[in-house]
Amino acid sequence: MKYIITGATGHLGSQILKEVMKLVPNSDISVGVHTVSKAKSLTDAGIEVLPIDYQNEDMMINALTDKDVFVYVPSKSHDSFSRVTELENVIAAAEKAKVGHILAMGFIADQENNPFDLSAFYGYLPRRLAESDLKYTIIKNALYADPLVPYLPELIERQNVIYPVGKEAWSFISLEDSAKAFAKVATSVELRQNGKIYTLTQDKNYTMPELAAVLTEVSGHKIGYQPVTLQQFSDLYNQGGEGHMLSSMYDAGGKGLLNVVTDDYQQIMGHPATDLKEFLTLKLN
């Protein structure tokens, strides 16, 4: 089997690659990267490094030809139009290259009434793959728990969680657990079912007071819950123009659209995902 992973130098893609390398020989793995020179360590490890540009069909076809499993991690962008355009290019190239199976990353904020800036893309992804000629599996992630670690000092200083989601709950998954599940599905015929959609979450969700209590316990500092408005949050965290995208996600959370909990991770891995308290304790010690 020949595997190709895109986004292999990014946060999730690099961890998926690390986990796939534990399960199959390096000689069976290729990665698609924008800048080949930045992946010299992968070449040295015996992994085929291929240039990839989602806007260049010929380059995409070349990278995807003779690949049995294509792990597609979308590029980082702040609007659905850009990602849908990218997806159309990816599907067209994958069909022409006759890729055996595409394993695509989704997200739980994909409902028809979800105000998240990227919800249209995540809702479009399964529908578009379903009407394509490709065999596909989708793994939807809950919110990543990882950003809570570098954010914790600010929350300690504020003495409050400030996410504007009211009384609603959030579901989390760690990047590491997500990557392990991606690798297991990618390399397991019985899990890599055509049309299957998995949703990765921990085994419970958290209201903001519950999240604040966990953060208080793991940090040793009293943290409460005092939400700001959506506009205030957007203004506070607009670095790189991401403010509206972030606030739109919390708008979705406040509507109860980010609270799903499943046992899909346990079905894939045979054990529950790392819970939030354990994850944060491990990262902070």
Protein Blocks (a to p, Z undefined) as FASTA:
>chain_A
ZZddehklbmklmmmmmmmmmmmcfklpccddfblmlmmmmmmnopacddddfklmklmm
mmmgopabdcddddddfbfklmmmmmmmmmmmmmmnopabdcddddfklcfklcbfklmm
mmmmmmmmmmmmbdcddddddddfklmmmmmmmmmmnopafbdghjaccddddfklmmmm
mmmmmmmmklmcghiacddddfbdcdfklmmmmmmmmnopacddddddfklmmmmmmggh
lmmmmmmmmmmmmnopamcccfklmmmnopacddfklmmmmmmZZ
